[in-house]
Amino acid sequence: MAPTIAGLDVSRETMADLETYAALVTKWTPTINLIARGSVADLWDRHITDSAQLYRHVPQSYQKWTDIGSGGGFPGIVMAIIAKTTQPDAQFVLIESDQRKATFLRTVTRELSLSVEVIADRIENVPPQTADVVSARALTALSGLIPLTKRHLSPNGVALLHKGRQSQQEVAEAQKNWSFDLEDYPSFTDPEARIIALRRIESIVK
């Protein structure tokens, strides 16, 4: 029977890569604070499974995925690990301004042979990526996140974003300045959190 994570059937190779990644996060966190030290014991539920659920909402096919504010690799590295077997031709770009975290991301990429490019710069300084999918988790409120997302998203692409209990308020605030098509999904790991998918993002400010 195939292993599952966040309701997804994954290969044994994928699960083995996720376990290697979890071990690397645990090893590096005391040095560079990849995740809150208090959440290391809950690494699988709070970070890996929470990230993996995003893959339930990906387009059937995509070529380029850009993860902004990647931090320790949630969800970008988790997505790249899953895609290694499900979408092997896809290219992932992870944007992370913290040089030490970028070094960690490159280490994981090398050790797991992932199709990942790590860019160590501020999101707004990176040339537009024209990605089919843009993801972000625990980065900033939606009003601040949308311009960063739109910068790197292709016109027909989708932004997949983790949002917390303030999701509805953030959407309402963002709609004062932006129009977008919205799909809203319950979180697999937190009854108060949401996964939101945005398409056709346009500014409505003159």
N, C-alpha and C positions, 0 to 999 in steps of 0.2 A: 504493500500500500504506500502510495506517494506521501511524503511529508506535506504538511500544510502550515501556512502562516497567514494570519489575518483573513482566513477563509479562502486563501489561494492555494491551489495545488502547485507545489514546486518540486524540482528534481532533488535528488540526494546531493548532487554536486552543488546546487544552489544553497541548500541547508548547510553543507560543510563550509562553503565560503562565508555564509553569515556567521557561523560559529567562529571562524578564524577572525573575521572582522570584529566580533564582540570581544574576543580575547585581546586584540590590538587596542580597542577603545579602553578596555579595563587597564591595560598596561600603561598607556600614555596619559590617561586622565590625571593621575596625581602630579604629573609634570606640567601639562599645559591646559588642564581644566576643559577638556572636550565636552563634558557634561557635568552637571552639579554632582559633587562627590556623594551627596546623600542619595542620588538616584542610581548609583552603580549597581546596587542590589536588584533594582527593578529595570535594568538595562533592556531586557528583552521586551517587556510589556510597554514601558514608557517611551522607548526610543525605536527599537528595531521593528516590533510589530506595528507600532503607531505609524512608522514610515512606510512599511510594506503595504499597508492598506491602500495607499495612494494608487498602487498598480491596478486596483480593481476598477479604476475610472480612466485608464489611459485609452487613447484612440487605438483602433485595431492595428494600424501601422503608423510608424513615425521613423524619421531618420535622425533627427537631432533633438536632444533634450538638454536644456540649460537649467541648472539648479543655482539659485542666487542666495548669497549669504549662507554658504554650505556648512560652516562651522566644522563639527566633527564628522560630517557626512550624512546627516539626517535631513532630508531623505535621499540626497543625491547618490551616495555610495550604495545604499540599499537598493535603489532603483537600478543602478548599473549592474549590481550582482544578479538581480532577478532577470534583467534583460540579456545577460550573457548567454542564457539558453533560450529565452523566448523571442528575442529580437537581436540576434547576434551582429547584425550589420549597423545597428544604431550607434551613434556617437554621442557621448555625454561630455558636457562642459560644466565644471564646477567653479563658481566664482566665490572666492573667500579672501578678504583683505588682510586677515591676520596671517603673517608669514609662517608662524609656527604651526598653525592649524593647516595651512596649505602644504607644509612639509609632511605632516601626518597624512593628508589626503593622497599625496603623491606616493608615500610609502605603501599605503593600502592598495593603491592602483597597481603598483609594481608587483607586490606580493601576490595579488589575486588575478593578475593579468587582465585587468579591466580596460575597456575601451573608453578611457576617461582622460580629458585634458583639464588640468587645474590652472586657473588664472588667479594669481595673487594680486588683486587690485580691488579698488572700490567699484561697486556695481555700475555706478553712473559713469565711470571712466572707461569701462570696457566697450570696445566697438560693438554695435548691435549684432546679436547672434542669429537673428532670423530663425529661431527654434520652433519646431513643431509643438513642443511642450516646454513650458517654464514652470518650475516648482519652487516653493519656498515654505519654510516651517519656522515658526517662532521668531519671525524677523521684525515686523513692525505692523502697525495698524493698517487696514486696507487702503485708506486714503493715501498713505505714504508708499504703500507697496505697489499700487497700480501703475504709477509712472515708471517705476523700476522694471516691473513685469512687462509692460507694453514695449519698453525700449528693446527688449531681447526676444519678443514674440513675433512669429511670422503672422501675416494678415489672417491666415486661416488656422492659426494655432490655438492651443488651449492652455490656460494657466490653471494649475492644480495647486490649491493652497490649503494648508492646515489652518483652521481658525478655532478659537476657543469660545467661551460662553458669551462673549460680547459680539459674536458673529453678526447677528441681525442689526445691531446698532452700527457696526462698522460698515455694513453694506449700505444702510440708509444714509450714513454720512458721505460715503464715497459717491453715491448717486447724485449728490448735489453738483459734482464737477465732472462726472464720467457717465457715459452710457455703456452698457455691456449686457450680453446674454448671460444669465446666471443659472447654474444648476447647483443644488444644495443637497448634500448627502449626510446622513448621520455618521458619526465616527464609530469605528469598530471597537475602539479601545476606551472611549470616554463618553458617557451619555450626555455630557454638556458641551462637547466639542463637535465641530462640523468639518467636512471637506467641501470646499466650494470650487466649482469649475467656471471659469470666465472665458467667454469668446467675444470677438468683435468689440474690443475695447476702443472707445473713442472719447476724446475730450469734448465737453459741451460748454466749456468756458470760452467766451469770445475775447 
